[in-house]
Amino acid sequence: MALTIAQLRKARLDEDILRLLQGELNEWFPPASRRDDVVFLSRLQNAPRGMRAMAATFELDISMALDDLAWHFVNWHDLDLCAETSNGLRELGAIEAAELFDAAFAILRPRWDELQTFAQNESSDSADAHDWLEETGIQKQIDPLTERMWRLLEQWRDHGLMHYWITYARAYPERCVVES
C-alpha cells in the first residue's frame, strides 16, 4: 500500500514518521536498485520530490555515521549522485549540510578521475584509497568539513540527516507521496 498524506499527518512520533518514510523508500528503491547507479538514478527521476531527496541523502547519512565526507565520495563516486545528494539536502532544508557537502566535493572535484582508481573498485585495497587521500592532502582539507558536519548532526544524535526527513515530511507531506 502506498504512503498517503493522511498517514503522515496522523503520525505523531518522529519514529512513526521515519518508519513510514523508510517503508515508502524501500518500495521506491529496493536494495537491488540501490546497488546499480544507473537504475537508482532512473528511479530517482520518477519519485516524488521528497522521496527523491531522502533517497539521494540516505547514503550520506550512513557515511557520516560510519566514515567521513572524504570516504563518502570513495564509496559513492558518481557525479550525478553527487548532484542529487546536494540537491536533496537543499530540498530537505539541510542548507548547512549541503554547503559542507558541496565544499568537500569542490576539494575532490579536480582529482575526481584519479579517485576513480580507488572508488567502487573491489580489487582495490581500501588502504590504498586512504593513503591516496592522505598523500594528496585531500583528507586534511576535508577533515574540518567532516568535523563541522558531525557537530551539526550531533544535534539529532538519534536521527542524523534523517532529522531533516522528519521535519520535511511534517511540513510537506504532499511532496512525499503520489496521490491519485
Phi, psi and chi 1 to 4 in degrees:
 res  aa     phi    psi   chi1   chi2   chi3   chi4
   1 MET       -  131.5 -174.9  165.6  119.2      -
   2 ALA   -73.3  147.2      -      -      -      -
   3 LEU   -62.8  142.9 -179.5   63.5      -      -
   4 THR  -122.6  160.4   66.6      -      -      -
   5 ILE   -60.2  -41.3  -67.8  172.0      -      -
   6 ALA   -59.3  -41.6      -      -      -      -
   7 GLN   -62.6  -43.6  -72.3  173.5  -57.7      -
   8 LEU   -65.2  -41.1  -73.2  171.1      -      -
   9 ARG   -68.3  -32.8  -72.8 -172.1  175.7  144.8
  10 LYS   -74.1  -30.0 -175.7  178.0  174.9 -174.9
  11 ALA   -67.2  124.1      -      -      -      -
  12 ARG   -98.8  -38.4  -64.1  -72.7  173.5 -131.2
  13 LEU   -87.0  145.2  -60.6  175.1      -      -
  14 ASP   -54.2  -41.9  -70.6   -9.0      -      -
  15 GLU   -63.7  -34.9  -71.9   70.1   22.8      -
  16 ASP   -67.2  -43.8  -66.9  -20.9      -      -
  17 ILE   -63.5  -45.7  -69.3  175.1      -      -
  18 LEU   -61.6  -40.8 -160.8   51.5      -      -
  19 ARG   -62.3  -43.0 -169.5  174.8  -17.3   92.6
  20 LEU   -62.6  -45.3  -70.6  168.4      -      -
  21 LEU   -64.6  -43.4  -65.9  171.6      -      -
  22 GLN   -64.7  -38.2  -71.4  170.0  -31.8      -
  23 GLY   -62.1  -44.1      -      -      -      -
  24 GLU   -66.9  -39.5 -173.5   70.5   -1.7      -
  25 LEU   -61.9  -38.4  -76.6  167.0      -      -
  26 ASN   -65.4  -30.5  -76.0  -27.4      -      -
  27 GLU   -70.4  -46.2  -68.7  -64.4  -41.1      -
  28 TRP   -70.4  -37.1  -81.7   96.4      -      -
  29 PHE  -132.0   75.9  -54.3   97.0      -      -
  30 PRO   -61.0  157.2    7.5  -10.4      -      -
  31 PRO   -48.9  -41.9  -28.9   35.4      -      -
  32 ALA   -61.2  -35.2      -      -      -      -
  33 SER   -70.7  -25.6   73.6      -      -      -
  34 ARG   -78.4  -15.6  -70.4  178.8  -95.8  173.4
  35 ARG   -89.2   -8.4  -70.7 -172.5  -74.5  -86.5
  36 ASP  -120.2  109.1 -176.6  -34.2      -      -
  37 ASP   -56.3  -41.3  -69.0  -12.2      -      -
  38 VAL   -64.7  -46.5  173.7      -      -      -
  39 VAL   -64.8  -45.7  171.2      -      -      -
  40 PHE   -59.0  -48.1 -178.8   69.9      -      -
  41 LEU   -62.6  -38.0  -73.8  163.5      -      -
  42 SER   -68.4  -36.9   70.9      -      -      -
  43 ARG   -66.8  -36.0  -75.0 -179.6  172.8  -95.3
  44 LEU   -57.8  -39.8  -76.8  175.8      -      -
  45 GLN   -60.9  -27.6  -56.4  -55.6  -48.9      -
  46 ASN   -99.3   -8.2  -63.9  -46.8      -      -
  47 ALA   -80.0  152.6      -      -      -      -
  48 PRO   -57.0  149.2  -19.1   28.4      -      -
  49 ARG   -57.5  -33.8   67.6 -163.2  -99.2 -168.8
  50 GLY   -68.3  -44.6      -      -      -      -
  51 MET   -63.2  -39.4  -73.0  -68.8  112.9      -
  52 ARG   -60.5  -47.2 -179.9  178.2 -179.3  164.4
  53 ALA   -63.9  -41.7      -      -      -      -
  54 MET   -66.5  -44.7  -68.1  171.3 -158.7      -
  55 ALA   -63.3  -38.9      -      -      -      -
  56 ALA   -70.5  -21.2      -      -      -      -
  57 THR  -102.6   -6.9   59.8      -      -      -
  58 PHE   -57.8  -48.8  177.7   74.8      -      -
  59 GLU   -67.6  -31.2  -63.4  -60.3  -19.1      -
  60 LEU   -64.9  -39.3  178.3   60.8      -      -
  61 ASP   -59.2  -44.3 -176.0   65.2      -      -
  62 ILE   -65.0  -43.8  -67.4  171.8      -      -
  63 SER   -58.7  -40.6  -67.6      -      -      -
  64 MET   -71.9  -26.5  -66.2  -46.9  -58.3      -
  65 ALA   -79.5  -33.7      -      -      -      -
  66 LEU  -107.3  -28.0  -59.0  177.5      -      -
  67 ASP  -133.6 -121.4  -64.8  -51.9      -      -
  68 ASP  -158.3 -179.4   61.9   20.0      -      -
  69 LEU   -63.9  -42.8  -80.1  169.6      -      -
  70 ALA   -60.9  -45.9      -      -      -      -
  71 TRP   -68.2  -27.2 -160.3 -111.6      -      -
  72 HIS   -56.0  -42.9  174.1   77.7      -      -
  73 PHE   -72.0  -24.5  -65.6  104.1      -      -
  74 VAL   -69.0  -46.6  173.1      -      -      -
  75 ASN   -73.2  -31.6  -71.1  -33.4      -      -
  76 TRP  -125.3   69.9  -57.5  100.5      -      -
  77 HIS   -94.4   80.0 -172.9   76.9      -      -
  78 ASP  -151.2  125.4 -178.2  -76.8      -      -
  79 LEU   -62.1  -39.1  -68.0  172.8      -      -
  80 ASP   -65.7  -39.1  -68.2  -31.8      -      -
  81 LEU   -66.3  -36.5  -71.8  175.7      -      -
  82 CYS   -61.5  -44.2  -72.0      -      -      -
  83 ALA   -63.8  -42.8      -      -      -      -
  84 GLU   -62.8  -39.7  -73.2  -72.2  -15.0      -
  85 THR   -64.6  -46.9  -58.9      -      -      -
  86 SER   -61.0  -47.4  178.2      -      -      -
  87 ASN   -63.8  -39.3  -67.7  -22.8      -      -
  88 GLY   -62.8  -43.6      -      -      -      -
  89 LEU   -59.7  -43.6  -70.5  167.0      -      -
  90 ARG   -66.3  -41.8  -69.3  176.4 -167.2  -69.1
  91 GLU   -59.0  -39.2  174.1   67.6   25.5      -
  92 LEU   -78.3   -5.1  -64.5  170.4      -      -
  93 GLY    85.1   13.1      -      -      -      -
  94 ALA   -91.2   63.2      -      -      -      -
  95 ILE   -64.1  -46.1  -56.3  -54.2      -      -
  96 GLU   -63.3  -42.1 -175.4  177.1   -3.3      -
  97 ALA   -61.6  -40.6      -      -      -      -
  98 ALA   -63.3  -41.8      -      -      -      -
  99 GLU   -64.3  -40.1  -70.3  168.8   -6.6      -
 100 LEU   -66.7  -43.9  -66.1  167.7      -      -
 101 PHE   -59.4  -48.0  178.9   85.4      -      -
 102 ASP   -64.1  -37.6  -69.2  -13.3      -      -
 103 ALA   -65.9  -40.5      -      -      -      -
 104 ALA   -65.2  -43.4      -      -      -      -
 105 PHE   -61.1  -40.5  176.1   69.6      -      -
 106 ALA   -62.0  -33.0      -      -      -      -
 107 ILE   -68.6  -41.7  -68.4  166.5      -      -
 108 LEU   -79.4  -29.4  -93.5  164.9      -      -
 109 ARG   -51.9  -43.5 -177.6   61.8  179.6  107.6
 110 PRO   -63.5  -19.7  -21.8   31.7      -      -
 111 ARG  -116.2   21.7  -55.0 -159.6   68.3  174.9
 112 TRP   -56.4  -43.7 -166.1 -105.0      -      -
 113 ASP   -65.7  -36.9  -68.0  -21.7      -      -
 114 GLU   -64.1  -40.7  -72.3  176.4   65.9      -
 115 LEU   -60.5  -29.2  179.0   58.9      -      -
 116 GLN   -54.7  -29.9 -178.3   63.7   42.1      -
 117 THR   -56.8  -34.0  -55.3      -      -      -
 118 PHE  -104.5  -26.4  -49.9  103.8      -      -
 119 ALA   -70.3  131.7      -      -      -      -
 120 GLN    48.9   30.0  -61.2  175.1  -23.3      -
 121 ASN  -108.5  104.5 -175.6  -10.5      -      -
 122 GLU   -64.7  -23.9  -67.5  177.9   17.6      -
 123 SER   -81.5  -14.3   65.2      -      -      -
 124 SER   -83.9  137.8  177.0      -      -      -
 125 ASP   -77.2  134.2 -176.2   -6.0      -      -
 126 SER   -61.2  -27.2   66.1      -      -      -
 127 ALA   -63.2  -32.4      -      -      -      -
 128 ASP   -62.9  -42.7  -67.0  -19.6      -      -
 129 ALA   -65.4  -43.4      -      -      -      -
 130 HIS   -60.7  -44.0  -80.1  -67.1      -      -
 131 ASP   -61.2  -44.1  -69.9  -13.9      -      -
 132 TRP   -62.1  -45.1 -178.8   80.9      -      -
 133 LEU   -59.6  -39.3  -71.6  167.1      -      -
 134 GLU   -71.1  -48.8  -70.6  -67.8  -23.4      -
 135 GLU   -62.5  -34.9  -70.3  166.4    7.6      -
 136 THR   -81.6  -11.6   58.3      -      -      -
 137 GLY    83.2    0.6      -      -      -      -
 138 ILE   -63.9  -45.6  -70.0  170.6      -      -
 139 GLN   -57.9  -44.1 -172.4   70.2   55.5      -
 140 LYS   -63.6  -35.6 -174.1  175.8 -179.0  176.9
 141 GLN   -73.2  -36.1  -68.3  176.3   63.3      -
 142 ILE   -83.9  -25.4  -68.4  178.9      -      -
 143 ASP   -51.3  -44.5  -79.5  -14.0      -      -
 144 PRO   -62.4  -32.7  -20.6   30.4      -      -
 145 LEU   -69.1  -40.6  -59.9  170.1      -      -
 146 THR   -61.2  -44.9  -64.9      -      -      -
 147 GLU   -59.5  -42.9  -68.0  -68.7  -28.5      -
 148 ARG   -65.0  -39.5  -74.1  179.2   52.0 -158.6
 149 MET   -64.7  -44.2 -178.0   77.4   86.3      -
 150 TRP   -60.1  -42.0  -76.2  -24.9      -      -
 151 ARG   -63.0  -41.4  -79.4 -166.2  -54.1  -85.6
 152 LEU   -60.0  -49.0  172.5   67.2      -      -
 153 LEU   -73.9  -21.1  -61.1  178.6      -      -
 154 GLU   -59.7  -25.6 -179.2   66.2   21.1      -
 155 GLN   -59.8  -28.5  -61.4  173.0   71.1      -
 156 TRP  -125.0   59.3  -50.3  -70.8      -      -
 157 ARG   -49.7  -39.1 -175.1  173.6  -66.6  170.6
 158 ASP   -75.7  -21.5  -67.3  -20.8      -      -
 159 HIS  -125.4  -17.7  -62.3  117.6      -      -
 160 GLY    55.6 -136.0      -      -      -      -
 161 LEU   -63.3  -22.0  -77.7  173.5      -      -
 162 MET   -67.1  -14.1  -68.8 -179.1 -162.7      -
 163 HIS   -55.1  -41.4  158.6   80.1      -      -
 164 TYR   -66.7  -32.2  -66.8  102.1      -      -
 165 TRP   -61.1  -46.5  -63.3   12.7      -      -
 166 ILE   -62.9  -49.0  -64.0  163.9      -      -
 167 THR   -60.1  -43.2  -56.8      -      -      -
 168 TYR   -64.0  -46.9 -176.0   91.3      -      -
 169 ALA   -62.7  -33.4      -      -      -      -
 170 ARG   -69.9  -40.7  -77.4 -166.7  170.3  119.0
 171 ALA   -78.3  -35.2      -      -      -      -
 172 TYR  -134.2   60.4  -51.4  106.1      -      -
 173 PRO   -59.3  -30.5   21.2  -30.8      -      -
 174 GLU   -66.4  -20.1   70.5  -79.0   -3.2      -
 175 ARG   -86.8   -2.5  -64.5 -179.6 -172.5  175.0
 176 CYS  -107.0   -1.0  -59.1      -      -      -
 177 VAL  -135.2  166.1  -57.9      -      -      -
 178 VAL  -111.4  105.5  175.1      -      -      -
 179 GLU   -93.4  134.7  -71.2  -77.4  -10.5      -
 180 SER   -94.9      -   45.3      -      -      -
